[in-house]
Amino acid sequence: MATGSRWTRNLAPHPRTHTGTTSMIPQRRLMIASIMFAILWTAGMVVWNGPTFAGVVILMFAGALAGTLWYFGMRWWMTKFAPMQQ
């Protein structure tokens, strides 16, 4: 294989992987938090309303929408009101 070919050209390690830190990037934490919010919100609504098939399907879509709105709302809030310190 030739040096600098398309298979070896982008194999440089990411600088964050070799610093010894195990912290997560804020975007990943926000995504995990929004998924957990959607799951817990949907589970709470299913328990509150009673588990019927149609109700569970509707609440699953509503939970996905709630998680998506949570993600974009919190991302907007963090960029607007809580900027990251370097």
Phi, psi and omega in degrees: 000138183285146178291134180082014179288174184292344180276334184247354186290326184252033182264011178293136181292150177290137185299331182287340184281345184246015181268350180089357179269148179243019181287149179271152175285149184301326180298319180292318178298320179294321179294316179296319179296321180289325176294316178296321177299315181296319180294312181293322179295315179296315179298318178297319180290324178294316179295319183293320185267347184093137186276092168254155185300311181296320179296320180294318180295315179297317181290333175294317177293320178295324177293321176296319177295318179297318178295320178294316177295322176299314181300307183290325178294316180288326177295320177295316181297318181292326178282331184273314190248342181228072181293148180289141176265136180271000000 
